[in-house]
Structure formats: structure tokens, C-alpha cells
Amino acid sequence: CKGCGICATECPVKAIKMIDEKEFTD
């Protein structure tokens, strides 16, 4: 997941802002 904790093709802007500091390799 790149900048998104939901691992979706297109992450919502809110999700990106909430988990912007964390990086997901999955």
C-alpha cells in the first residue's frame, strides 16, 4: 500500500491524509 492503509487501487483523500506518515509495503 503506498500511502494508504486500505490497500486499494485508488485511496480516498481522507485515508491518504490519515495514514500519510505511515508507509505500507503491502
N, C-alpha and C positions, 0 to 999 in steps of 0.2 A: 504494500500500500504506500503510495507516495503522497504524504501529507493528508492522508485520510484514514480514519480508523475503521471505516465500514468496508474497505476493500471493494470499491465499486468502480466501474469504468469512468463515471463522472460523479465526483463527490459534490454534495451541496456546499455552497459558500459557507454556511454556518458550521458544518462539520470541519471544513478546512481551517477555519479560524479557531475552532475549539481545540483541534489537535494539530496546530501548525508547528508547534515546537517539537513535537514527537515525530520520529521517522520510523515507518514500518517497512521492514524488508519483505514482508509477505504481500 
